[in-house]
Amino acid sequence: MAGDDDRARGGAGRDAKAEWERRLAEALRENLLKRKAQARGRRAGEAGQRAGLTAARPDDAKPSGSSDE
């Protein structure tokens, strides 16, 4: 049983679990803040910060040999 492990370690398991949960919660908060910033940027019309696919780039970024002319 899980409770038996905690008692056998003298409470060290509870400390490790609490630390793991704290780090997990911190990572989730950071991820949420990053996603909110991305959403705000999209609403404001800012360009993405990552390098994307060449097909997704605006027309003026296409190579000079394209047949769209």
N, C-alpha and C positions, 0 to 999 in steps of 0.2 A: 504494500500500500504506500501511497505517496507520503502520508503522515509519518510512517515508520522511518523513512529516509531522513526526514528532518530531525527526528528525535535521535537517530543514530549519529548524526553529524554534530549534535549539540547546538542546533540552531543555525549552523553555517549555511544550510540549504535555504533557510528563509532569507538570510542576508543576501545570498547570491541571487535568489529569485527577485527580491525587492530591487536589487541593483539592475538586473536584467530588465525588469518592468520599467524602471526609471529611464534607462537608456532607450528603450523602445518608445516610450511616450515622448521623449525628447526628439527622437528621429521623426516620429509622426508629426510633431508640431512643426519641425523644420520643413518637412515635405509639404505640409498644408500651406505654410507661409509662401513657399516657392510657387506652388500651384496658384495661389491667390494672386501673386505678383504677375504670373504669366497671363492669367485671365484679365487682370486690369490692363496689361500691356496690349492684349488683343483688342479689348474694347477701345483703347486709346489710339489704335492703329499703328502701334510701334512694330518694327520689323523683328523677326525672330532672331535670337542670339546664336542659334546653331546653324551649321552648314547643312543645307537640305539637298534634296534631289535637284539635278539640273533642270528637269522638266517642270519643277515647281517655281523656278525663278521667273522674274518678270521678263517681258519681251525684249527689253533693252539689254539684257544680260545674255541673250542667245549668241552663239558663235556667228561669225560673219558669213559663213557659207550656207546658211539655212535657206530653205525654199519658200519661206513665208513672204518674201518681198514681192 
